[in-house]
């Protein structure tokens, strides 16, 4: 059995069974059989009915699910409740989008060779899905990877993050309780060797991964020929704050985007480029607000910033901040470990552009602010890294907003909102080394199906 701990005090909170390769191999073998034998496929309305029951169960257990998110993942309870609600909505989105899993007519009469023919497409499940997930949203990420597979009729086996498996195992149990046969969905906690064998197995039709770029791209290079994939990695999210920005609105948004879940979010606000005319005011206001944040155990109602997922991550963040301090960064607040598992919310002013906090994803409660005079210089610095995900701009100048939107490297640009904004039905995609494919419930359902065409010569 694998032991799960609360990341704040490291107390044991649960266990999940460890999986051996024989168990995984048996599931993949049966999943392959189910996909090959179309007589075993569940009808769309049957899958919808199961997911409707899942929603009903999750709503009844919403408070328990939220507490479990906080307890195993360190996300403050107030935010864990939001995640539980998003997860429920995610399952509802799968049901709603089933009506959009459909094909289209292909015009045949565009050339003489197509005369007399009719053609259209339908969509079918792609086949067995393997999902590997991350710790920072232990329920909602699982919903994003597993529920679309169930909705589209793909058997799915999922490996949650080793630190946060409880929410995943519970969601799979809820699927079974709602009527999904166990052979269609399974949660596993395997060894690294068994995990890689699972991911690279030739029976896998689709691989969905959320986690670090090094692991994700490495696994993609080992996929069996024919296995499609979606990868979601991290970024070093840039935000432009120009001279016209409303700081009364910008500061609370930047605080939420930077310190939500102690910065352990792939599109967390990390690099803020502020115009020189407002950089001092913005910096002082953010530092003052960060000093007021309550750090503690995520299961406490008053906690605003929880622990980092592991003590080693607290040490790493401390090392990165110290490197920036030694390089000339001004530490406006924080800059210290509060315990083995927590780090003080930190605002840095003008850290070196080559420091780790400027070039790598911190994944901790650290926000960097840089002064600029020419917005194109700021955009060039924002674009200088090999990552590209979501970005943001705060401005009251429409022309300036459009200039940033057109020139900054990002898959989405938020105007007068923080870079971590997301709703679960919008496209969510990392570019460059930040990912491959498009997330979001409808987009994942599309990727988990294949388009099949029929052409009739009449």
C-alpha positions in Angstrom: 0.0 0.0 0.0 1.1 3.6 -0.7 0.8 6.0 2.2 -0.6 9.5 1.5 0.2 12.4 3.8 -1.1 16.0 4.5 1.7 18.1 3.0 1.5 20.7 5.8 2.2 18.5 8.8 3.1 15.3 6.9 0.6 13.3 9.0 -0.8 10.1 7.4 -4.3 10.7 5.9 -4.8 7.5 3.8 -3.5 4.7 1.6 -4.0 3.4 -1.9 -3.0 0.0 -3.3 0.1 -0.2 -5.4 -0.3 -1.8 -8.8 2.0 -4.4 -10.4 2.5 -4.7 -14.2 0.4 -7.9 -14.3 -2.7 -6.0 -13.1 -2.1 -3.2 -15.6 -1.4 -5.6 -18.4 -4.7 -7.4 -17.7 -6.7 -4.2 -17.8 -5.1 -3.1 -21.1 -5.7 -6.5 -22.6 -9.4 -6.3 -21.7 -9.6 -2.7 -22.8 -8.2 -3.7 -26.2 -10.8 -6.5 -26.4 -13.6 -4.1 -25.6 -12.6 -1.7 -28.3 -12.2 -4.4 -30.9 -15.6 -6.0 -30.2 -18.2 -3.3 -31.1 -21.0 -5.4 -29.5 -19.6 -4.4 -26.1 -19.7 -0.7 -26.7 -22.1 1.2 -24.5 -24.7 3.3 -26.2 -24.4 7.1 -25.9 -27.5 7.4 -23.7 -26.1 4.7 -21.4 -22.9 6.6 -20.9 -24.8 9.8 -20.4 -27.0 8.2 -17.7 -23.9 6.9 -15.8 -22.4 10.4 -15.9 -25.6 12.0 -14.7 -25.5 9.6 -11.7 -21.9 10.6 -11.2 -22.9 14.3 -11.0 -25.6 13.4 -8.5 -23.2 11.5 -6.2 -20.5 14.2 -6.4 -23.0 16.9 -5.5 -24.0 14.9 -2.4 -20.3 14.5 -1.4 -19.1 17.9 -2.5 -17.9 19.0 1.0 -16.1 15.7 1.5 -14.4 16.0 -1.9 -13.3 19.5 -1.2 -11.8 18.6 2.2 -10.0 15.7 0.6 -8.5 18.0 -2.1 -7.3 20.4 0.7 -6.1 17.5 2.9 -4.0 15.7 0.3 -3.0 18.5 -2.0 -2.5 21.5 0.3 -5.0 23.7 -1.6 -6.8 26.1 0.8 -10.2 24.9 1.6 -11.9 28.0 0.1 -10.2 27.1 -3.2 -10.7 23.4 -2.8 -14.5 24.0 -2.7 -14.2 25.8 -6.0 -12.3 22.9 -7.5 -14.9 20.4 -6.4 -17.6 22.6 -8.0 -15.5 22.8 -11.2 -15.1 19.0 -11.2 -18.8 18.5 -11.0 -19.4 21.0 -13.8 -16.7 19.2 -15.8 -18.8 16.0 -15.7 -21.9 18.0 -16.7 -20.0 19.4 -19.6 -19.2 15.9 -20.9 -22.9 15.1 -20.9 -23.8 18.3 -22.6 -21.1 17.9 -25.3 -22.1 14.4 -26.3 -24.5 16.0 -28.7 -21.5 17.6 -30.5 -19.7 14.4 -31.0 -20.8 14.1 -34.5 -19.5 14.1 -38.1 -20.3 16.2 -41.1 -21.3 15.9 -44.7 -18.4 15.9 -47.2 -19.4 17.5 -50.6 -18.7 15.1 -53.5 -19.8 17.1 -56.5 -16.9 19.5 -56.6 -15.3 17.6 -59.5 -16.7 15.2 -62.1 -15.0 12.3 -60.3 -17.3 12.8 -57.3 -20.5 12.9 -59.2 -23.2 10.5 -58.0 -21.6 10.0 -54.6 -22.7 10.9 -51.1 -20.3 11.1 -48.2 -20.4 11.9 -44.5 -18.5 11.2 -41.4 -19.2 9.9 -37.9 -17.1 9.9 -34.8 -16.0 6.7 -32.9 -14.0 6.2 -29.7 -10.3 6.3 -30.4 -9.5 3.3 -28.2 -7.9 2.6 -24.8 -6.8 5.8 -23.0 -3.9 6.1 -20.5 -3.9 9.2 -18.3 -1.1 10.4 -16.1 -2.0 13.4 -13.9 -0.5 16.1 -11.7 -0.9 16.9 -8.0 -2.1 20.5 -8.1 -5.8 19.9 -9.0 -6.2 16.3 -7.7 -9.9 16.0 -8.6 -10.5 18.4 -11.5 -7.5 17.3 -13.6 -8.7 13.7 -13.2 -12.2 14.7 -14.4 -10.6 16.5 -17.4 -8.7 13.3 -18.4 -11.1 10.6 -17.4 -14.6 11.8 -17.8 -14.2 12.6 -21.6 -12.9 9.1 -22.1 -16.0 7.7 -20.4 -18.3 10.0 -22.3 -16.8 9.1 -25.7 -16.7 5.3 -24.9 -13.0 4.8 -24.4 -11.8 2.5 -21.6 -9.3 4.4 -19.5 -6.6 3.7 -16.9 -5.3 6.6 -14.9 -2.2 7.2 -12.8 -2.7 10.1 -10.4 0.3 12.0 -9.0 1.9 10.0 -6.3 1.4 12.7 -3.7 -2.4 13.1 -4.3 -4.0 9.8 -5.4 -7.0 9.8 -3.0 -9.3 12.1 -5.1 -8.5 10.1 -8.2 -9.3 6.7 -6.7 -12.5 8.1 -5.2 -13.6 9.5 -8.6 -13.1 6.1 -10.2 -15.0 4.5 -7.4 -17.8 7.0 -8.0 -17.9 6.0 -11.7 -18.3 2.4 -10.7 -20.9 3.2 -8.1 -22.8 5.1 -10.8 -22.9 2.0 -13.0 -19.8 2.1 -15.1 -18.4 -1.5 -15.4 -15.0 -1.8 -13.7 -13.4 -3.0 -16.9 -14.0 0.5 -18.4 -12.1 2.6 -15.9 -9.3 1.9 -13.4 -7.0 4.0 -11.1 -3.5 2.7 -10.5 -0.5 3.6 -8.4 2.4 1.7 -10.2 6.1 1.9 -10.0 8.0 4.2 -12.4 9.0 1.2 -14.5 5.4 -0.1 -14.7 4.2 3.4 -15.5 6.5 3.7 -18.5 5.5 0.2 -19.7 1.8 1.3 -19.4 2.3 4.5 -21.3 4.3 3.0 -24.1 2.3 -0.1 -24.6 1.2 -0.6 -28.2 -2.4 -1.2 -27.1 -2.7 2.4 -26.0 -4.6 4.6 -28.5 -4.4 7.9 -26.7 -2.1 9.2 -24.0 -3.0 12.3 -21.9 -0.3 13.7 -19.6 -0.3 16.7 -17.2 2.9 17.4 -15.4 6.5 18.5 -15.9 7.9 19.1 -19.4 10.9 16.9 -19.0 8.8 13.8 -18.1 6.0 14.6 -20.6 8.3 15.1 -23.7 10.4 12.1 -22.6 7.4 9.8 -22.5 6.1 11.2 -25.8 9.4 10.2 -27.5 8.8 6.6 -26.3 5.1 6.2 -27.4 4.2 3.3 -29.6 3.7 4.2 -33.2 0.1 5.2 -33.7 -0.5 6.4 -30.2 -1.8 9.9 -30.2 -1.2 12.2 -27.2 -2.0 15.5 -25.4 0.6 17.0 -23.1 0.0 19.9 -20.7 3.1 21.3 -19.0 4.0 24.5 -17.3 4.8 28.1 -18.2 6.5 31.2 -16.7 3.4 33.3 -17.2 4.1 37.0 -18.3 1.8 39.9 -17.4 2.1 43.4 -18.9 0.9 46.3 -16.7 0.9 49.5 -18.6 0.8 53.1 -17.4 -3.0 53.3 -17.9 -3.9 50.3 -15.8 -6.4 50.5 -13.0 -4.3 49.3 -10.1 -7.3 49.1 -7.8 -8.5 46.3 -10.0 -5.1 44.9 -11.1 -3.6 44.3 -7.7 -6.3 41.9 -6.3 -6.3 40.0 -9.6 -2.5 39.7 -9.7 -2.5 38.6 -6.1 -5.0 35.8 -6.8 -3.2 34.8 -10.0 0.2 34.8 -8.3 -0.5 33.2 -4.9 -3.5 31.0 -5.6 -2.5 27.5 -4.4 0.8 29.1 -3.3 1.7 29.5 -7.0 1.5 25.8 -7.8 -0.4 26.4 -11.0 0.9 26.0 -14.6 -0.3 29.4 -15.6 0.3 31.2 -12.3 1.3 34.9 -12.5 5.1 34.8 -12.3 6.6 37.6 -14.3 5.0 41.0 -14.1 6.3 43.7 -16.5 5.2 47.1 -15.0 5.7 50.5 -16.7 8.3 52.6 -14.8 5.7 55.2 -14.0 3.6 52.8 -11.9 6.1 50.1 -10.9 6.8 51.4 -7.5 3.2 51.8 -6.5 2.3 48.4 -7.9 5.2 46.7 -6.2 4.5 48.3 -2.8 0.8 47.5 -3.0 1.4 43.9 -3.9 4.1 43.5 -1.2 1.7 44.9 1.4 -1.1 42.6 0.3 1.2 39.6 0.3 2.3 40.2 3.8 -1.3 39.9 4.9 -1.8 36.5 3.4 -2.5 33.8 6.0 -0.2 30.8 5.5 -1.1 27.5 7.2 -2.7 24.1 6.9 -5.0 24.0 3.9 -7.8 22.3 5.8 -8.2 25.4 8.1 -10.9 27.8 7.0 -8.7 30.9 7.4 -5.8 29.6 5.4 -5.1 31.6 2.1 -1.7 30.0 1.2 -1.1 26.4 2.0 2.1 24.3 2.0 4.2 23.3 -1.0 3.5 19.8 -2.0 6.8 18.4 -0.6 9.5 19.8 1.8 12.0 19.4 -1.1 10.0 22.0 -3.1 10.2 24.4 -0.2 13.9 24.1 -0.2 14.1 24.5 -3.9 12.0 27.7 -3.9 14.2 29.1 -1.1 17.4 28.4 -3.1 15.9 30.1 -6.2 14.9 33.2 -4.2 18.3 33.4 -2.6 20.0 33.2 -6.0 17.9 36.1 -7.2 18.6 38.1 -4.0 22.4 37.6 -4.5 22.0 38.7 -8.1 20.5 42.1 -7.1 16.8 41.4 -6.7 15.0 43.5 -4.1 13.0 41.3 -1.8 9.9 43.4 -1.0 8.3 40.8 1.2 8.7 37.2 2.1 11.9 35.6 1.0 12.1 33.0 3.7 10.9 29.5 4.7 8.3 29.6 7.4 8.6 25.9 8.1 9.9 22.8 6.4 6.7 22.7 4.3 5.7 26.4 3.8 7.3 29.4 2.2 6.4 33.0 2.8 4.5 34.8 -0.1 7.3 36.6 -1.8 7.5 39.7 -4.1 10.7 40.3 -5.9 11.6 43.5 -7.7 13.9 43.4 -10.8 15.5 40.0 -10.3 18.2 39.2 -12.9 16.8 38.2 -16.2 19.0 35.1 -16.2 18.0 34.0 -12.6 16.0 30.8 -12.2 13.0 32.8 -11.0 13.0 34.7 -14.3 13.6 31.7 -16.6 12.0 28.7 -15.0 8.6 27.9 -13.6 8.8 28.6 -9.8 5.7 26.6 -8.9 5.8 28.4 -5.5 4.5 31.6 -3.9 6.9 33.9 -5.7 6.0 36.8 -8.0 8.7 38.8 -9.9 8.1 42.4 -11.0 10.3 44.1 -13.7 10.3 47.7 -14.7 10.0 48.7 -18.3 9.9 51.9 -20.4 9.2 50.5 -23.8 6.4 47.9 -24.0 8.1 46.2 -26.9 11.2 45.6 -24.8 8.9 44.0 -22.1 7.2 41.8 -24.7 10.6 40.7 -26.1 11.7 39.7 -22.6 8.4 37.9 -22.1 8.9 36.0 -25.4 12.5 35.1 -24.7 11.8 31.8 -23.0 11.1 28.4 -24.6 7.7 28.2 -22.8 4.4 29.7 -24.0 1.1 29.3 -22.3 -1.4 31.9 -21.0 -0.5 35.6 -20.6 -2.2 38.8 -19.5 -2.2 42.6 -19.9 -3.7 45.2 -17.6 -4.5 48.4 -19.5 -7.3 50.9 -20.2 -5.9 51.5 -23.7 -7.6 49.3 -26.3 -4.8 49.9 -28.8 -2.2 48.8 -26.2 -4.2 45.7 -25.4 -4.4 44.7 -29.0 -0.7 45.4 -29.5 0.2 43.1 -26.6 -2.3 40.4 -27.8 -0.8 40.4 -31.3 2.9 40.4 -30.2 3.2 38.3 -27.1 3.8 34.5 -27.4 0.8 32.9 -25.8 -2.1 30.5 -26.5 -4.5 32.9 -24.7 -4.2 36.5 -23.5 -6.3 37.8 -20.7 -7.1 41.5 -20.7 -7.6 43.1 -17.3 -7.5 39.6 -15.7 -4.8 37.4 -14.4 -3.0 34.8 -16.5 -4.4 31.9 -14.5 -8.0 32.5 -15.5 -9.8 29.5 -16.9 -13.2 28.0 -17.4 -13.4 24.3 -18.2 -15.0 24.6 -21.6 -12.5 26.9 -23.2 -9.4 25.7 -25.1 -6.4 25.4 -22.8 -3.1 24.7 -24.6 0.6 25.1 -23.9 2.8 26.1 -26.9 6.5 25.5 -27.6 7.8 23.3 -24.8 4.7 24.0 -22.7 2.6 21.3 -24.2 1.0 19.6 -27.2 -2.6 19.3 -28.2 -5.6 21.2 -26.7 -7.2 20.7 -23.3 -10.7 21.7 -22.2 -13.6 19.3 -21.9 -15.0 19.6 -25.5 -11.5 19.6 -27.1 -10.4 16.5 -25.1 -13.6 14.7 -26.2 -12.8 15.6 -29.8 -9.3 14.3 -29.5 -10.5 11.0 -27.9 -12.6 10.2 -31.0 -11.7 9.5 -34.6 -13.5 10.6 -37.7 -14.7 7.8 -39.9 -16.1 8.4 -43.4 -18.6 6.5 -45.6 -18.8 7.2 -49.3 -21.9 5.8 -51.2 -21.9 5.6 -54.9 -25.5 5.8 -56.0 
